[in-house]
């Protein structure tokens, strides 16, 4: 994973933790957007507390 993608993921995670999902999805550029959109789906349990 390139540094810019990792940074975008970290930023998106922080925004999601603050209930700013729409803004989080807008943080990625056209090359990172698919990965940024998939990451919260893959890690939903981190945010909902459900396992």
C-alpha positions as CSV (number, residue, x, y, z in Angstrom):
1,X,0.0,0.0,0.0
2,X,1.4,3.4,-0.9
3,X,1.8,6.1,1.6
4,X,-0.8,8.3,0.2
5,X,-3.4,5.5,0.3
6,X,-2.5,4.7,3.9
7,X,-2.8,8.4,4.8
8,X,-6.2,8.6,3.1
9,X,-7.4,5.5,5.0
10,X,-6.2,6.9,8.3
11,X,-8.0,10.1,7.6
12,X,-11.2,8.3,6.5
13,X,-11.1,6.2,9.7
14,X,-10.8,9.3,11.8
15,X,-13.7,11.0,10.1
16,X,-15.9,7.8,10.4
17,X,-15.1,7.7,14.1
18,X,-16.6,11.2,14.3
19,X,-19.7,10.2,12.4
20,X,-18.6,11.9,9.2
21,X,-18.9,9.0,6.7
22,X,-19.8,11.1,3.7
23,X,-16.8,13.3,4.2
24,X,-14.6,10.2,4.7
25,X,-15.7,8.8,1.4
26,X,-14.7,12.0,-0.3
27,X,-11.1,12.0,1.0
28,X,-9.7,9.8,-1.7
29,X,-8.6,10.6,-5.1
30,X,-9.8,8.7,-8.2
31,X,-7.1,6.1,-7.8
32,X,-7.7,5.4,-4.1
33,X,-11.5,5.8,-4.0
34,X,-12.3,2.1,-4.4
35,X,-10.0,1.1,-1.6
36,X,-11.2,3.9,0.6
37,X,-14.9,2.8,0.0
38,X,-14.1,-0.8,0.7
39,X,-12.1,-0.3,3.9
40,X,-15.0,0.8,6.2
41,X,-17.1,-2.2,4.9
42,X,-14.3,-4.6,5.7
43,X,-13.8,-3.0,9.2
44,X,-17.4,-2.3,10.2
45,X,-17.0,-4.2,13.4
46,X,-14.3,-1.7,14.5
47,X,-16.9,1.1,14.4
48,X,-20.1,-0.7,15.5
49,X,-18.6,-2.8,18.4
50,X,-20.3,-5.9,16.9
51,X,-18.2,-9.0,16.4
